[in-house]
Amino acid sequence: MSHVHRPARLLDPGLCLTLRPMAYPVFFEMYRAAIKNTWTVEEVDFSTDVADLRGRMSPAERHLVQRLVAFFATGDVIVANNVVLSLYRHINAPEARMYLSRQLYEEALHVQFYLTLLDTYVPDPDERHRAFAAIETIPSIRRKAEFCMRWLDSLQGTERLETREQRRRFVLNLICFAACVEGLFFFGAFAYVYFLRSRGLLHGLAAGTNWVFRDESAHMRFAFEVVGTIRREEPELFDASLEAEVQAMIAEAIDCETQFAEDLVGGGVAGLSVADIRQYLEFCADQRLTTLGMTRRYGVKNPLAFMELQDVQEVANFFERRVSAYQVGVSGQVVLDAAF
């Protein structure tokens, strides 16, 4: 069974089952780090959030929250689909597939978190149904979903990465989901949450978002590590035309997210402007391009001071996992009943 043996490169087709000797220990260490970072939705206390929504927030702020949660509810489902339909199939290393299996669990956890949020924040069943239908009914969310699905669909029907063009298409899919979906769409969404927290609002949403943020930062780090590995193994894929496609992809993602910002804060949310959100996205985009070894495009500073003030170290340096992290103790085996 030739597929059991180690392929020469990470994207060589097959189903490698060989964990010793371990060719990519960094992916196994990422898997172990993710296991330590275990949390559950049941631990998030939304009790003060409901009071905030009813008594302390303006109609414009409530609109922002409803739109935000509507995007979250579908965004992680799209990412989970890409993990299964694209990444798990084609990244041919068992230790990488271990990490992806953990990522898939985390995406399901995030979906549960946002499902619980919607059930808590939107008690009316008809309104809740409309929120879940946002991908069809709200143009700014539909545009983001169509952007994601175009890159997901780009690999549909590709059973094996046999040609240079197929591998190149895979790299673009991977970069799209890491740099644009997780690295811009989700980071933009987190900014709204931390803006509200800076105003003393929705502490339950912020507490849960801290954990989601940590997970998403790790997902990005894994994806960029995969990209870096492919670059070392197949440098010919990373030519000027690939970088041009990535730059165009990121610019389109910023435009999508700016349209979303116009929807969220266009009605007037004191202290938050569409221009600031766009500049923050450009600031994040330059970080993603630097990580990919590509040319920074925007050269702007982070305009959202509250993002730097928040106690979320990943915002400033999301590759350093030295957060005062919520971690389950792990010593040799997973502790399933740790006392906190």
C-alpha positions in Angstrom: 0.0 0.0 0.0 2.1 2.8 -1.3 -0.1 5.5 0.1 0.9 4.6 3.7 4.5 5.9 3.1 5.5 9.5 3.5 5.0 11.5 0.3 7.9 13.7 -0.7 5.8 16.9 -0.4 2.8 18.0 1.7 0.5 18.3 -1.3 1.5 15.0 -3.0 -1.8 13.1 -3.5 -2.7 10.1 -1.3 -3.5 9.2 2.2 -0.3 9.1 4.2 -0.8 7.1 7.5 2.8 7.3 8.8 3.3 9.2 12.0 6.8 7.9 12.8 9.2 9.3 11.8 7.2 12.5 12.1 7.8 14.7 9.1 5.9 17.8 10.3 6.1 17.9 14.1 5.0 21.6 14.1 1.5 20.5 13.1 1.4 17.9 15.9 2.5 20.6 18.4 -0.3 22.9 17.1 -2.8 20.1 17.7 -1.5 19.6 21.3 -1.7 23.4 21.9 -5.3 23.4 20.6 -6.3 20.6 22.9 -5.1 22.7 25.9 -7.2 25.6 24.8 -10.6 23.8 25.5 -13.7 25.7 26.5 -17.4 25.2 26.3 -20.4 27.4 25.5 -22.1 26.5 28.7 -19.4 28.5 30.6 -20.4 31.8 28.9 -22.7 33.9 31.1 -25.1 36.0 28.9 -27.2 37.3 31.7 -26.0 40.9 31.6 -26.1 40.9 27.8 -29.9 40.6 27.7 -30.3 43.6 30.1 -27.8 45.6 28.0 -29.7 44.9 24.8 -33.1 45.8 26.3 -32.1 48.8 28.4 -28.7 50.2 27.6 -28.3 50.1 23.8 -29.6 52.4 21.0 -31.6 50.9 18.1 -28.5 51.5 15.9 -26.3 49.4 18.3 -28.9 46.7 18.5 -29.0 46.6 14.7 -25.2 46.2 14.7 -25.3 43.3 17.1 -28.1 41.5 15.2 -26.3 41.8 11.8 -23.0 40.7 13.4 -24.5 37.6 15.0 -26.3 36.8 11.7 -22.9 36.8 9.9 -21.2 34.7 12.6 -23.9 32.1 12.5 -23.1 31.2 8.9 -19.4 32.2 8.7 -18.1 29.4 10.7 -20.2 26.9 8.9 -18.6 27.9 5.6 -15.1 27.6 7.1 -16.0 24.1 8.5 -17.1 23.0 5.0 -13.8 24.2 3.5 -11.9 22.2 6.2 -13.7 19.0 5.2 -14.1 19.5 1.4 -10.6 21.0 0.7 -8.0 21.1 3.4 -8.4 17.7 5.0 -8.6 16.0 1.6 -5.4 17.6 0.2 -3.0 18.3 3.0 -1.4 14.9 3.0 0.2 14.5 6.5 -1.5 12.6 9.4 -0.3 15.2 12.0 -1.8 18.0 9.9 -5.0 16.0 9.6 -5.0 15.6 13.4 -4.9 19.4 13.7 -7.7 19.8 11.1 -9.9 17.4 13.0 -9.5 19.6 16.0 -10.2 22.7 14.0 -13.4 21.1 12.7 -14.5 20.6 16.3 -13.7 24.2 17.2 -15.7 25.5 14.2 -18.7 23.4 15.5 -18.2 24.9 18.9 -18.2 28.4 17.4 -21.4 27.6 15.6 -23.0 26.4 18.9 -21.8 29.7 20.5 -23.5 31.8 17.9 -26.6 29.7 17.9 -26.8 30.2 21.6 -26.2 33.9 21.1 -29.0 34.2 18.6 -31.4 32.2 20.8 -30.6 34.5 23.7 -30.5 37.8 21.9 -33.4 37.3 19.5 -36.3 35.7 21.4 -38.8 36.1 18.6 -38.8 32.9 16.4 -39.6 34.8 13.2 -36.8 37.3 13.8 -34.5 34.5 14.6 -35.4 32.7 11.4 -34.7 35.9 9.4 -31.3 36.2 11.1 -30.4 32.6 10.0 -31.6 33.4 6.5 -29.2 36.4 6.4 -27.0 34.7 3.8 -29.8 35.0 1.3 -31.6 38.1 2.5 -29.0 40.6 3.6 -26.9 41.8 0.7 -23.7 42.6 2.6 -23.7 39.2 4.2 -24.6 37.5 0.9 -21.7 39.2 -0.8 -19.2 37.9 1.8 -20.7 34.4 1.5 -20.4 34.5 -2.3 -16.8 35.5 -2.0 -16.1 32.5 0.3 -18.0 30.1 -1.9 -16.3 31.1 -5.1 -13.0 30.0 -3.5 -14.5 26.9 -2.0 -16.0 26.0 -5.3 -12.7 26.5 -7.1 -11.6 23.1 -5.9 -14.8 21.2 -6.3 -14.4 18.0 -8.3 -10.6 18.0 -7.7 -10.0 14.6 -6.2 -6.2 14.8 -6.4 -3.7 17.7 -6.8 -2.0 16.3 -9.8 -1.1 19.4 -11.8 0.7 22.7 -11.0 -2.5 24.6 -11.7 -4.5 22.4 -9.2 -1.8 23.0 -6.5 -1.8 26.7 -7.2 -5.6 26.7 -6.9 -5.3 24.9 -3.6 -2.8 27.4 -2.3 -5.1 30.3 -3.2 -8.1 28.6 -1.4 -5.9 28.1 1.7 -4.8 31.8 1.6 -8.3 33.0 1.0 -9.7 31.2 4.1 -6.7 32.1 6.3 -6.0 35.7 5.3 -9.4 36.9 4.1 -12.1 34.9 5.9 -10.5 34.3 9.3 -7.9 37.1 9.0 -10.2 39.9 7.8 -13.9 39.0 8.0 -13.6 37.5 11.4 -11.1 40.1 12.7 -13.4 42.8 11.5 -16.3 41.2 13.3 -14.3 40.8 16.5 -13.5 44.6 16.4 -17.2 45.4 16.8 -17.4 43.1 19.8 -14.4 44.8 21.5 -15.8 48.2 20.6 -19.0 47.4 22.5 -17.0 45.9 25.4 -14.9 49.2 25.6 -18.3 50.9 26.2 -19.1 48.4 29.0 -21.6 46.4 26.9 -22.2 42.7 26.2 -19.6 41.1 28.5 -20.9 37.6 27.7 -20.4 38.1 24.0 -16.9 39.5 24.7 -15.9 36.7 27.0 -17.0 34.0 24.4 -15.3 36.1 21.6 -12.0 36.0 23.5 -12.0 32.2 23.2 -13.2 32.2 19.6 -10.5 34.8 18.8 -7.8 32.6 20.3 -9.1 29.6 18.2 -9.2 31.6 15.0 -5.7 33.0 15.6 -4.5 29.4 15.9 -6.3 28.4 12.7 -4.6 31.2 10.8 -1.2 30.2 12.3 -1.7 26.6 11.1 -2.8 27.7 7.6 0.1 30.1 7.2 2.5 27.3 8.4 1.0 25.1 5.7 1.5 27.8 3.1 5.1 28.3 4.3 5.8 24.6 4.1 4.4 24.4 0.5 6.5 27.5 -0.4 9.7 25.7 0.8 8.7 22.4 -1.0 7.3 23.9 -4.2 8.7 27.5 -4.5 7.8 27.5 -8.2 4.1 27.9 -7.2 4.8 31.3 -5.6 5.4 33.4 -8.6 4.4 37.0 -9.4 1.0 36.0 -10.8 0.1 34.2 -7.5 1.0 37.2 -5.4 -1.0 39.4 -7.8 -4.0 37.1 -7.3 -3.6 37.2 -3.5 -3.4 41.0 -3.5 -6.5 41.3 -5.6 -8.3 38.7 -3.4 -7.4 40.7 -0.2 -8.5 44.0 -1.8 -11.9 42.4 -2.7 -12.3 41.0 0.8 -11.7 44.5 2.2 -14.4 45.9 -0.1 -16.8 43.2 1.0 -16.1 43.9 4.7 -16.4 47.6 4.1 -19.9 47.1 2.6 -20.7 45.1 5.7 -19.4 48.0 7.9 -21.7 50.4 6.0 -24.6 48.1 6.9 -23.6 47.8 10.5 -22.7 51.3 11.5 -24.3 53.3 8.6 -27.2 54.2 10.9 -24.8 56.0 13.2 -23.0 54.3 16.0 -21.2 56.9 18.2 -17.5 56.3 18.3 -17.2 54.0 15.3 -17.0 55.0 11.6 -16.8 53.1 8.4 -13.5 54.8 7.6 -12.0 53.6 10.8 -13.2 50.0 10.2 -11.7 50.1 6.6 -8.4 51.4 7.9 -8.3 48.7 10.5 -8.9 46.1 7.8 -6.1 47.5 5.8 -3.8 47.4 8.8 -4.8 43.7 9.3 -4.3 43.0 5.6 -0.7 44.3 5.7 -0.1 41.9 8.6 -1.4 39.0 6.6 0.7 39.9 3.5 3.8 40.2 5.7 3.2 36.7 7.1 2.8 35.4 3.6 6.1 36.9 2.6 4.4 39.3 0.2 4.6 43.1 -0.3 2.6 45.2 2.2 0.1 47.3 0.3 -1.6 49.8 2.7 1.0 51.2 5.1 -1.6 52.4 7.7 -1.7 52.3 11.5 -4.3 50.7 13.6 -7.0 53.4 14.1 -8.9 51.5 16.7 -7.3 52.4 20.0 -9.7 50.2 22.0 -8.3 47.1 20.1 -4.8 47.8 21.5 -6.2 48.5 25.0 -8.2 45.3 25.2 -6.7 42.5 27.2 -6.5 40.3 24.1 -2.8 39.9 23.3 -3.5 38.1 20.0 -4.7 41.4 18.4 -1.2 42.9 18.5 0.7 39.6 18.1 -1.6 36.7 17.4 1.2 34.3 16.7 2.6 34.5 20.2 0.5 32.1 22.3 1.5 33.7 25.6 -2.0 35.0 26.4 -3.1 34.7 30.0 -4.9 31.8 28.3 -7.8 29.8 29.4 -6.2 26.4 29.2 -7.2 22.9 30.4 -4.2 21.3 32.1 -2.4 18.7 30.0 0.3 16.5 31.3 0.8 13.4 29.2 -2.9 12.9 28.9 -5.8 15.2 28.4 -7.4 16.2 31.8 -11.1 16.0 31.2 -12.3 17.0 34.6 -10.0 19.9 35.5 -11.1 22.1 38.4 -11.1 25.8 37.8 
